[in-house]
Amino acid sequence: MIIWDMPLVVCLILLVWNPLAAQVTRPKDVRELAKSGSNAIPQLAALLKNPDLEVRIEAVKAIVDIGTQRSLDPLIEATGDADAEIQMRAADGLVNFYLPGYVRSGLAGKFQRAGKVVRAKFTDTNDQVIDPFVQVRPEVITALGKLARGGISMDSRANAARAVGILRGQAAIPDLLEAMKTKNDAILYESLIAIQKIRDRSAGPNIRYLLRDLDERVQIAALETTGILQNKEALPDLVNALNRAHTPKVRRAALSAIAMIPDESSRTLFIRYLSDKDDALRGAAAEGFARLKSVADRPVIQKAYDEEGKASPRLSMAFALVSLGAVEVSEFSPLQLLVNTLNSKARQGEALGLLIELARDAKIRAALYPMLATGTRDEKIYLARVLAACGDAESVASLEKVSRDLDAEVAQEGLRALKSLRARL
């Protein structure tokens, strides 16, 4: 009778089952294996269970770089690894599949390892989000939500919360709220920004306590999120934050949030701050008047608009005038100013947000269609984005014309806008 040595038997089985993976013992072996591209995914996935941390790190990096549909399941599995760097790389890889270039953009976490401690350096820029027509697998959102509330480190949890927001992971809202039961500022901030991007109003009451947070960045994010979600019940808290603000940034965020929630009780605040020396507060007050929708306020806004010398608050006053009925298009009209500002690299984003809100009105959309047809390159690109966000069935014809523009970038933006619009219709 032959007596087999058990470790030898195990090795033989592994060699038969997966000979390539069994031969990999060093990080450079993983890099060599990865040269086979997507065909190497099964072997790389097997290496995610390797006891050698460096091998697992190289394996997850390789799977992210390959970035095909077959990469998703291994990356979902890697979010459950016991190492923070692997969790973060897996989360970034999942985002990268739906938002190509994310891993290389410099906006994801930058990893620094000191022994077993891994830290990520997050940038303040967190405005990325996938297009509405991009469909994310539910399992991806489930994995990222689980990671946000229970990752191995605070940084891996914060990184996952950022990923949830970029992928518009509404199903992970309960996970984000659970993740926010912490004192860690990074997790709180990233979760708040994610909730802003997802825009699920049901989350509003659950963040009310953060309007008094001692960390300024978290408090400002909570104020902004409350405004975006239009949580009317939090208006007293917003007014309290405005009155007790110790810094201009908090004061501006509080008034801007109040201005996003139309309520007649706020009128006295808007009157007071419309003539404030702070540019941002004047602009926020004007936007508050815009959303109250009282035509009787138009002469007051017109006077402030005519006297305003700063670009940003004047843009907000133009927004208010258009909102209150000044929809005519002429050389010096408020609507023309908003569209002209789409050509300004410094203020394109500001004008875009205001126009998106205005264009929810069918009359204003109708005024924009001719401007889209005859506009400059930047005007066509940004007006296409406006219609992608708030257009209706009548907007399709205008976007189809943009999609056939002779400028390749304009045409590409037109096609993208059409996809986004049709995903909503």
N, C-alpha and C positions, 0 to 999 in steps of 0.2 A: 504494500500500500504506500502511495506517495503522500508525504506530509508537506503541505504547502505553507510557506511563510506568509502570514496574512498581509503585512505591509507590501510584500512583493505582489500579491494578488491584486491589491487595490491599485497599485501603480500600473499593472498590466491592463486592468479594466479601463483606467483613465486614458491610457495610450490608445486603446482600441476605440473608445468613445470619442475622444477629442485629441488626437495626437499633436496638433499644432499648439493648442492651449497648454498641453502638458509640457511642451518643450520651453515654454516661456517662463523664465525665472528672473529676468532683469528688465528694468524699464526700457532699455534700448531694444530688447526683443519685442516688446509691445509695439514700439514705433515701427519696427520692421514688418510686423504682422499687419499693421494698419495700412501699409502701402497697397494692400489688396483691395482697399476700398470697401464698398458695401458687402462684398463677399466675405469679409472678415468679421462682420457683425456677430455671428454666433460665437466665434472664438473669443472676441472681445467681451461679449456679454458674460461668458463663462469666467473670464478673468476678474469680473467685478466681485467674485467670491474669493479671490485669492487672498491668503493671509498677509501677504506683503503689501503694505500701504502704498508704497511707491508704484508698484505694479498696478494697483487698482486706480490710482490717480492717472497714470498714463492711459489706462484702458478707457476711463470716462472721458478724458481729453480727446482720445482718438474717435470715440463714438460721436462726440459733439462735432468734431471736424468733418466726419463723414456726412452727418446731417440729413439722412434720408428718412423716409417713413419708418424704415426698419430700426431706426435709432431710438424711436420713442419708448418702446417697451423697456429696453435696457436702462434708459435714462430715468424712467419712472421708478424702476427698481432701485437705481442708485440714489434716489432721494431718501431712501431708508438706510443708507450706509451709516456706520457709527463715526465717520469722520466728517468734520464740518466742511472742509474744502471740497470733498467729493459731493456732499449735499449741494453746495453752492454751484459747483460746476455743472451738476446735473440739472439744477433749476434753470441756470442760464442757457444750457443746451436746449431745454424744452422751449424756452422763449425764442431762441435763435431759429428753431425750425419754422415757427410761425411769423417771425420778424427777422428775416435774414440780415446778417451783419451785426446783430445785437452783441454777440460775444466780442467782436472786434471793435465795436464802436467806442469803447472806453467808458460807456455809461454803466456797465455792469460792475460788480464788485471787483476790486483789485486785491489779490490774496497775498498775505504775508504770513509765513509760518515760522514760529519759534518753538521747536519741539512739537508738542501736541496741541499747542495753542495756535489757532488760525484766526486772523483778523481780516476783515474786508474793509476797504476804503470806498465809501459810497460818495458819488458825486451829488451835488445839489440839484443838478439837472435831472428831472424825473418827469418828462412830458411825453414819453413814448407810449403809444398804444396801437394795437392792431386795427386794421380797417374793419368796419362793421360786417363786411361780407366774408371775412375769414372765420371759418368754423373750427373751433378747438375741441379735440376729443375730451369728453367728460372725465376720463380717467386722468388726464393731465391736470385738470383743475382740482380734482380730488386729491391727487398726490401733492400738489403745491399747497393746497389748503391745510392738509395734514402737517406738512413741513412748517408752515407758518405758525401753527399753534404748538408744535412740539418738536422742532428741530433740535439737533444736538448742541447748538450754540445760539446765542442771541443774534449773531451776525447771519447765520444761516436762516434763522426765522425771519429776520428783517429782509433778507434777500428774496426769500420766497414770497413775502407779502408784496414786494415790488413786482415780482413776476406775475402774481395774481392780477394786479392792477393793469399791467400791460396787456394781458390776455383777456381783459374784461370778464374775469371769472366770477360771475354773479353767484354761482352755486357755492362759492367759498366765502360768502359774506359771514355766515355763522363762524367759520374758522377764524376770520380776521377779527371778529368781535371777541372771540375767545382768546386769540393771541394778544389782544390789547389789555388783558388782565395782568399787566406787568408794569414795572416802573422803568423799563428800558426805553429810553427816548427814541432810539433808532426804530424799534418795532412799532412804537406808537405812531411815529411820523410816517413810516412807509405804509402802514395799514390805513392811515387817514387818507393819504394820497391815492391809494388803491381804491378806497371807497368813493373818492371823488370821481375817479375814472369810470367806475362801474355805474354810479349815479342811481343806486337803489335807495329811494327815499325812506324805505322802512328802516334803514340803518340810522337815520338821523337822531331819534331819541336816545340811542345807545351811546352816543359820543358826547352828549350834553355836558357830562362831568369834566371833560377835557377843556372846556372853555375857560376854566380857571387854572389850567396847568401852569406849573412854575417855570417850565422850560419854554422860552419864548417861541422857538421854532414849532414845538408841538402845539402850543396855544394858537399860534397863527394858522397852522394847518387845520386845527379844529374849527376855528372861526370861518375859514374859507369853506370847509366842507359843509358846515351847517348852513351857510348861505346857498351853496350849490344845491343842496338837498332841500332847501326851502322849508326848513323845520320851523313853522310859525310859533310853536309852543316855546321855542328857545329865544324868542325876541327879547324878553326881559333880561335874560342872561347876556345877550349881545349888547344891549344898552348898558348894562352894568360893566361889561368889559370895556366898552367905549369910554365910560365916565371914569373908570379906574385905571385906564391904560397908563403905564409908566414910560412907554416908548412910542415914538411916532409910528413904527411898523405895526404895533398892536392896534393903535388907534385907527390906522388906515384899514387894517383887515376887519376890524369890528364894524366900522361904518360901511365898508363895501359889502359885508355880509348882510347887514340890515337893509341895504339898498336892493339886495336880491330877493327880499321877501316883502312883496307889496302889502302895506298896511297903513291906513290913514294916521295911525298913532305916531308914525315916524315922520310925518310932514314937518313938524317943528324942528326936528334935527336937520332935515334937508335944507330948510330955510336958513338955519344958523350956519351950516358949513358951506353953503353955496358961495359965500364970500370969504371963506377962511384963507389965511395966507399960505396954507399948505396945498400944493397943486393936486395931490392925490385925493385929499379930502373934498376939494371943490368938484373934482371929477366924480367921486363916489356919490356926492349929494345930487349932482345932475342925473346920474343913472338912477338914483332913487326916484326922482321926479318922473323919469321916463316910464318906470314900471307902475307908478300910481295911475297912469293913463288918464289924467284929468286935463282936458284941453284948456281949461282956465289957467293952467300953469305956464302955458306956452309964451305969453309976453315976458314973464319973469326970466325964463330960460333964454329967450331971444336976446334980452338985454345983456345977460351974463355972457352969452356967446359973442355978441358984438364987441364987448369990452375985454374979452379974454385974450391974453397975449401968449400963453403957453400952449404948446401943441397937444399934450396929453389931455388936460382938462377940456380943451376946446373940442377935442374929438368926442369926449363923453357928452358934451353939451350938444354937439351935432347929432349924436345918437338919441338924445332926449327929444330934440326938435322933430326928427324923423318919426320917432315913436308917437309923438303928439300930433302928427298929421302932415308934416312938411315933407311930402314924398316927391315933390317936383324935382326934375333934373335940369340944372342949368350950371353955368360956369362956376358960380360961387354958392351953390346950394349946399345945405348940410349933407345931403345924400352923396353929392358929387365929392365932397371933401372926404367922406368915409372911403369911397371907392378909390380916389386918388391916393390915399394913404397906403393902399395895398402895394404901391410902388416904392414905399419907404422901407428899407431893410430894418430900420430901427423900430418901426411901429406896425409892421405887417400883421404880427400876431394880435396886437391890440385891436386893430381895425377888423380883422377876421372874426374875432369873438363877438364884437358888437354887431357886425353884419349878419352873422348866423342867427343871433337872437332876433334881429329886426325882420329877417326874411321868413320868419314863421308866419308873418302876415302876408296873405295872398296879394294884396295891393302893392306891397313893397317888392315882393318877388317879381311881379309884373313889370315894375320899374327897372329891375336889374337885368332882365333878359336882353334888351337892346344894348346895355352897357357891356354885357358879356360878349355880344357879337362884335362890337367895335373896339373893345378895350385893348390895352397894351398886353404884352406877354404876361407880366405878373398879375394884371387885373383878371385876365382869363383864367389863369391857374387858381387864383384865390377865390374868385367868384364860383368856379367849378366846385371848390371845396365847400363853399357856402351852400350851394344847391344840393350837394351830396349829403349834407347834414340836415337840411330842413326843406328840401324841395318836395314836390308832389308829382303826380302823373304828368301834369302840364310842363314840368321841367325837363322831361326826357328829351324832347325835340331839341331844346337849346344845348343840352349836354352832348347829344349825338353830333351836332355841328362842331362843337369843340373837339370831339374825339377824332374829327377828320381834319383838324387844323394842319397847316403846312409845317408849323413848328412841332418837331417830334416830341419835345417835352410837354408842350401844351396838349397835344393829342393824347399822350399817355395819361396826363392828369384827367382829361375828359373821360377816358375809358375807365379809369379808377373811380371817378365820381359816379359814373353810370352804374358800376357794380355796387357801390355803396348805396346809392339811391334805390336800386331795384331790390336790394336785400331788405330795405325797410318797407317797400310798397306791398 
